[in-house]
Amino acid sequence: MMVPRVKIRLSAPGIRHLTLIQLGLKAMIAGGLALTCSLWWISTTVKDKITVIENQTHRIVTETRQVIDQAKTTGIDLSEQAIQKIPQHIAFVKRVRERVGFSWTQLLTDLESSVPKHILMNTISLDDKTNTVLLNGSAPSLKDLNLLIHQLEKHQNFRDVILTQHAHKKNKKKTGTKGQPRIVFFMKVFYEPKEQPSKTIKS
C-alpha cells in the first residue's frame, strides 16, 4: 500500500518578499554610509583648502603692511588713497611730456600753409588737454572763410574744424573813414602733428 507524500511548508508565507526587502534596505544603508563618507571627505578637503587660503591671505597682508611701513620711512606714500591718485599723476606727467615736446614753430608753419592770404589772425591758443587749437580772426567774405575751413581740413595735421561763431563787423580805418566790413570768426580745430621722417645728410 502506497503512502501519499505530503509537503508542508514550515516558513511563513511572504518570507521571500521580506528577504528582498531586507537586501534592499541593506543596500540603501550601505549607499547612505558611502555618501556620508564622501561628503565628510569633501568637507574636510574644502576646509583644508580654506585654511591654506586664509594663511596665505594673512601672510600677504602682513608682508604688505611691512612694505608700506618701510616705504613710509623712506618718504613714499603707499596708502590706498595715494594708490588711487596714481592714474591722475600718470595723466598729468603725460600731458607735461606732450606740452614739452610740442612745437609752436611747427604749429605756426602748418597754419601759415593753410591760412589764405586775405585771412587775418588775431589770437591763436592751444588747449593742451584736448590738443585743440583755438583761432580768432577775420575774413573779408564767407568765401574766404569757407576756403580757410577747407584748407585746414585738407592739411594732414588738422582735422575736425568747428566754426563756433562768426559775425559781420565794420572795419574802421585810422583816418576815421569806414572801410570794407569783415567777418570776425572763432573756430577750433584738432591738431595732431605727424612725426616728420629724419633727413639723411649726404656727404
C-alpha positions as CSV (number, residue, x, y, z in Angstrom):
1,M,0.0,0.0,0.0
2,M,1.5,3.4,-1.1
3,V,1.6,6.2,1.4
4,P,0.9,9.6,-0.3
5,R,3.6,12.3,0.1
6,V,2.6,15.4,1.9
7,K,4.6,18.7,1.5
8,I,4.3,21.0,4.4
9,R,5.9,24.5,4.2
10,L,7.4,25.4,7.5
11,S,8.2,29.0,6.5
12,A,5.7,31.7,6.8
13,P,4.1,33.0,3.6
14,G,5.8,36.0,2.1
15,I,9.2,35.3,3.5
16,R,10.8,35.8,0.2
17,H,9.5,39.2,-0.2
18,L,10.8,40.1,3.3
19,T,14.2,38.8,2.3
20,L,14.2,41.0,-0.8
21,I,13.1,44.0,1.3
22,Q,16.0,43.3,3.8
23,L,18.5,43.2,1.0
24,G,17.2,46.5,-0.4
25,L,17.4,48.1,3.0
26,K,21.0,46.9,3.4
27,A,21.9,48.3,0.0
28,M,20.4,51.7,0.9
29,I,22.2,51.7,4.3
30,A,25.5,50.9,2.5
31,G,24.8,53.7,-0.1
32,G,24.0,56.2,2.7
33,L,27.2,55.3,4.5
34,A,29.2,55.7,1.3
35,L,27.6,59.1,0.6
36,T,28.2,60.2,4.2
37,C,31.9,59.3,3.9
38,S,32.2,61.1,0.6
39,L,30.6,64.3,2.0
40,W,32.8,64.1,5.0
41,W,35.9,63.7,2.8
42,I,34.9,66.6,0.6
43,S,34.1,68.9,3.6
44,T,37.5,68.0,5.1
45,T,39.3,68.8,1.9
46,V,37.5,72.1,1.4
47,K,38.2,73.1,5.0
48,D,41.9,72.3,4.5
49,K,41.9,74.5,1.3
50,I,40.2,77.3,3.1
51,T,42.7,77.1,5.9
52,V,45.6,77.3,3.4
53,I,44.0,80.3,1.6
54,E,43.4,82.1,5.0
55,N,47.1,81.5,5.9
56,Q,48.3,82.8,2.5
57,T,46.0,85.9,2.8
58,H,47.2,86.6,6.3
59,R,50.8,86.3,5.1
60,I,50.2,88.7,2.2
61,V,48.5,91.2,4.4
62,T,51.4,91.1,6.8
63,E,54.0,91.5,4.1
64,T,52.0,94.3,2.5
65,R,51.9,96.2,5.8
66,Q,55.7,95.7,6.2
67,V,56.3,97.1,2.7
68,I,54.0,100.1,3.5
69,D,55.9,100.8,6.8
70,Q,59.2,100.5,5.1
71,A,58.1,102.9,2.3
72,K,56.9,105.4,4.9
73,T,60.4,105.5,6.4
74,T,61.8,106.5,3.0
75,G,59.1,109.1,2.4
76,I,57.0,107.1,-0.1
77,D,53.2,107.0,0.5
78,L,51.7,103.6,-0.5
79,S,48.3,104.1,1.2
80,E,45.1,103.2,-0.6
81,Q,44.3,106.9,-1.2
82,A,47.8,107.5,-2.7
83,I,47.5,104.5,-5.0
84,Q,44.1,105.7,-6.3
85,K,45.7,109.0,-7.3
86,I,48.4,107.3,-9.3
87,P,46.4,107.3,-12.6
88,Q,45.9,111.1,-12.2
89,H,49.6,111.6,-11.7
90,I,50.4,109.5,-14.8
91,A,47.9,111.5,-16.9
92,F,49.5,114.8,-15.6
93,V,53.0,113.6,-16.5
94,K,51.8,112.5,-19.9
95,R,50.3,116.0,-20.5
96,V,53.5,117.6,-19.4
97,R,55.6,115.5,-21.7
98,E,53.3,116.3,-24.6
99,R,53.5,120.0,-23.7
100,V,57.3,119.9,-23.5
101,G,57.5,118.1,-26.8
102,F,55.0,120.5,-28.5
103,S,56.5,122.8,-31.2
104,W,54.8,126.2,-31.7
105,T,57.1,126.7,-34.7
106,Q,55.6,123.7,-36.4
107,L,52.0,124.8,-35.5
108,L,52.6,128.3,-36.9
109,T,54.2,126.8,-40.0
110,D,51.2,124.5,-40.6
111,L,48.8,127.4,-40.1
112,E,50.7,129.6,-42.5
113,S,50.5,126.9,-45.2
114,S,46.7,126.6,-44.6
115,V,45.5,130.1,-44.0
116,P,44.6,132.1,-47.1
117,K,46.4,135.4,-47.6
118,H,43.3,137.6,-47.0
119,I,42.6,136.0,-43.6
120,L,43.8,137.9,-40.6
121,M,44.5,136.1,-37.4
122,N,44.1,137.9,-34.1
123,T,44.8,135.2,-31.5
124,I,46.0,131.6,-31.6
125,S,45.8,129.5,-28.4
126,L,46.2,125.8,-27.6
127,D,44.1,123.7,-25.3
128,D,46.7,121.1,-24.3
129,K,44.2,118.8,-22.6
130,T,42.3,118.2,-25.9
131,N,45.0,119.1,-28.4
132,T,42.6,121.7,-29.8
133,V,43.8,124.9,-31.4
134,L,41.5,128.0,-30.9
135,L,41.6,130.5,-33.7
136,N,40.2,134.0,-33.6
137,G,40.5,136.2,-36.8
138,S,38.6,137.9,-39.6
139,A,37.9,137.3,-43.2
140,P,36.8,139.6,-46.0
141,S,34.0,137.3,-47.1
142,L,32.3,134.0,-46.4
143,K,34.1,132.6,-49.5
144,D,37.4,133.2,-47.8
145,L,36.2,131.8,-44.5
146,N,35.0,128.6,-46.2
147,L,38.3,128.4,-48.0
148,L,40.1,128.6,-44.7
149,I,38.0,125.7,-43.3
150,H,38.6,123.7,-46.5
151,Q,42.4,124.3,-46.3
152,L,42.5,123.2,-42.6
153,E,40.5,120.1,-43.3
154,K,42.8,119.2,-46.2
155,H,46.0,119.6,-44.1
156,Q,47.3,116.3,-42.6
157,N,47.9,117.7,-39.2
158,F,44.5,119.3,-38.7
159,R,41.0,117.8,-38.5
160,D,37.5,118.3,-37.0
161,V,37.3,122.0,-37.8
162,I,34.4,123.6,-36.0
163,L,33.2,127.2,-36.6
164,T,31.9,128.2,-33.2
165,Q,31.0,131.9,-34.0
166,H,31.1,134.4,-36.8
167,A,29.7,137.9,-37.4
168,H,30.0,140.8,-39.8
169,K,31.9,143.8,-38.4
170,K,32.7,147.1,-40.0
171,N,36.4,147.9,-40.3
172,K,37.3,151.4,-39.2
173,K,40.4,153.0,-40.6
174,K,42.8,155.3,-38.7
175,T,41.6,158.3,-40.6
176,G,38.1,157.7,-39.2
177,T,36.5,156.7,-42.6
178,K,34.8,153.3,-42.7
179,G,36.4,150.5,-44.6
180,Q,35.1,147.3,-46.0
181,P,33.2,145.1,-43.5
182,R,34.9,141.9,-42.4
183,I,33.6,138.6,-40.9
184,V,35.0,138.0,-37.4
185,F,35.2,134.4,-36.6
186,F,36.0,132.0,-33.8
187,M,36.9,128.4,-34.6
188,K,38.5,125.4,-33.1
189,V,40.4,122.6,-34.8
190,F,42.0,119.4,-33.6
191,Y,45.8,119.5,-34.1
192,E,47.9,116.3,-34.2
193,P,51.3,116.8,-35.8
194,K,52.7,113.8,-37.6
195,E,56.3,112.9,-37.0
196,Q,58.5,114.1,-39.7
197,P,60.9,111.5,-41.1
198,S,64.5,112.3,-40.3
199,K,66.5,113.5,-43.3
200,T,69.9,111.9,-44.0
201,I,72.7,114.3,-44.7
202,K,74.7,113.4,-47.8
203,S,78.4,113.9,-47.6
